[in-house]
């Protein structure tokens, strides 16, 4: 289970910025952005694009941040 910060406007704005969406976007747009960010930061995709070891090493943390941001927005918007 992922720990989530409280639903504050600051946390929601940071989550939206991380996923590159607006808080007013539809659940479909948010889901698409979430999947796009996961794909962009996946270690295998980074390796295929020639990313260095450091960038690949940070991929796990970045993916965790993306997942937390998505869960926060999902909870705020009330969708599955």
Secondary structure, 3 states (H helix, E strand, C coil): CCCCCCCCHHHHHHHHHHHCCCCCCCHHHHHHHHHHHHHHHCHHHHHHCCCCHHHHHCHHHHHHHHHHHHHHHHHHHCCC
